């Protein structure tokens, strides 16, 4: 449907959760994949096996996207293996869940480096390997615009990420490369399990979502796939919210 066969995509943090769902959805539509992970090698290998079932190529690369040298090395491997990259999805994320008054500079820098600054390095490395029609996406969350308990450092980093997307969009639009953010609602992933009030978050989200169900990783993957298509060629510099209407409730 989307005529994406032969394209090459890098999805960071794609061993599990939203990243995995995006990578698998891409593979189902003929896109060759680079699966990136930093700790969960077995999960990454299982994701790669699922991807290869769809008859596409898959390269698994261990790299911490918060470290410039790791990103540079990852793109060296991509260039050697595929020769180019057509789609970049900056999905890898981390952070400390603490009240504002308990945060220190290490917590702050950790969240900023992984969740926001990484996109800058990734884009700088990816763009030289992209041609016109390239796609860059960043995965964000509603915490970028809403105050969520214990989410201060992560929420601020996601807000910075969304701002960076807009600035990249201005600079890269002339090259025919679109840059957008996908902001996911409350998705029950491994990351959410770190919240002590996880059940409360999910129950509240379900109650307040007009569609009547929670967002799942595959919902985010569907939007990412659409943004790869020619039909999305004029969607640029935007934050697309995927939450079944949860965020429109006062």
N, C-alpha and C positions, 0 to 999 in steps of 0.2 A: 504493500500500500504506500509506503513512504519512499521506496526506491533508494534505500540506504546501503545496499549490498556493496561490500568492499571498503566502506568507510572505516576509519580507525578511531577508537575512543579511549581516552584515559579517564577512569572513574576512581578518584582517590577514596580511601577508606571503604573499599568495595568488597571486603571479605564477609560483611554482615549487614543486616538492617537495610536502610534505604539505599545505600551504595550498591549492595548486592542485587536488590530488586531492579535498580536502574541498569546495571550491567547485564543482567539476564534478559531484561526487556529489549535492550539494544541487540543482544545476540540473536534473539528471536526474529529480529528484522534485518539480519545479515551484516551487522556491524562487528568488525574484529575488535577485541578488547585488550586493554592493559588493566589488570586487576592489581591494585595497590593495597598493601597492608603494612602494619608496623609491628604487631605483636601476635596476631592470630593466624599463623601460617596454615594450620590444618583447615580452618574455615576458608582461607583464601584458595587453597587447593581444591576444596569441595566446590567452591564457587566456579573455579576454572573448569572443573569437570562438567558442571551443569551447563556452562557456556558452550563448551566444545561439543555437547550433544546436538547443538543447533548447526553444526557444520562450519563454524567460524574459527578463526585463530585466536589464541589467548596467550598473552605473556603475563606472568606473575612477577611483580617486583616489590621487594621489601624496601620501604623508604619512609622516613619520618618527614612529612611535608613541612614541619617547622624548622628543619635544618636545610639551609641553602645547598650545602654540598650533596645531601641526599637527593634533592630535587634535580640538581644538575646531572648527577650520575644516572638517575632514573630516565631522564630524557636522552642521555647518551645511549642507553639500552633501547629505548623506543626508536631512536633514529637508526640504530644498527639493525633492529629487528623488522621494523615496518617502513622506515624511511620518511614517515610523516605522521601527523596527528590531525584529525579533522574535527574532533569533539573533545572538549575538556569539561569534566564535571568535578568541581571542587566540593567534595562532600565530607572528607575527613574532619572530625571535630572532637574537641575535648574541653575540659575545664573543671574548675573546682566549684562545688556547690556549698557556699557559705554565706552567712549574713554579711552585710556591708562592713560592719565594724570588726569583723574577723579576717578580712582580706588583707593580704600583703602584696608587695610588688611582684613577688615570684608567681603568685596566683594570677595576678593581672596579666603579666607578660606571657605566661603560659597560654592563657586563653586567647590573647591577641595574636600571638605567633601562629598558633595552629588554626584558629578559626577565621582570621582576617588576613594577616600578612602573607600567609601561605599562598593565597590566591595571586598576590602580586608576583611572587617568584614563579609560580606555575604558569601564569600568563606570559611572563617575560621569556620563559623557555619554550612555551608552546607556540606562540605566534610565528616565530621564524619557520616552524614546520607546518604551518597552516596555509592554505590557499583561500581564495575568495569563496565564501560560503561556509567558512569555519564557524563553529558554535562554541561559546564558553558559557557555562552555567555554574552558579554557586547555590548550595543548599543552605537555607537559613531557617529561622523559626520565629514564631510570634513573639518570643521574648525580646526581639530586636525593637519592638515598638510598645510592648506592655511590660509593666513591672510584675515579675514573677518571683515568688519567695525563694531566696537563696540563689537566684539566677543572675545576680548583678554582673559579675565578670563575663559570663558567657553571653548574657544579653547585650552588654556593651560591645563585645567583640562581634556579635552578629550585626549590630547596627553599623559598625565600622565596615563590615563585609559588604553590606548593601550599598553603602556610600561608595566604596571602591568599585563596585559593579557599575555604578552610574558614571564614574570618571573613566573607567575602561571603555565603556560604551561610546563616550564622546571621542576618545582617541582612536578606537579601533573600527568605528563604523565606516570610515573611509576606505578601509581595507576589505570591506565586505564581510567582516566578522561580527556576528551579533553576540551580545553579552547580556545575560539576564539572571535574575535571582528566582529560585523557587522556594517559597516560604511554607513549610509544612506545619500543620496543626498538631494536636496532641497525638503522636504516633507511638504505639507501644513497642519500642525497640529496646535493645540492651542498654542504651543510654538512659532511658527513662527509669529503668530499674534501680538506678543510683539515687533517685529521689526518695526520701523517706515517706513522702506523702503521695507516692505513685498512684495508689488506688483512688485517692480523693481526686487527683488531677484527672484521671481517666473517667471516673464517674461523673464529675462535673462537666467535662467536655462532652460526654455522651448526652447528658441531659440538655445541654445548651446547643447542640448541633442540629440545625433544622433538617438536614438530610436523614438524621435518625441513626447514624452509625459512626464509629470512629474512623479516622483516616488510617489507611494502611500503606506500607511502603510501595505497594504496586500502584496506588493512586498517584504518588509522586513520580514513579517511573513512567507512567502514561504521559504526564505533562512533559517530562524530560524528552521523551521520544518525539512528541509533537513539536517541541522547540527545535529539534534536529531537522525537521522537514522544511521543504521550500515554502509550504503554506504559512510558516511562522517567520518568513523573511523580514517582515516589518514589525515584529515584536522585538524591541531593542531598548535596553536600559531600564527594564521594568522589573518589579517584584510581583510575581504571580503567587497568590495565596491558594494553597490546596488544603482546605479544612472543612469542606461540607457546609460552610456558612457560619462556623463557630465564632469567627472573629467579628461578625457583624452584629452580634448580640451585645447590647449595652451591659 
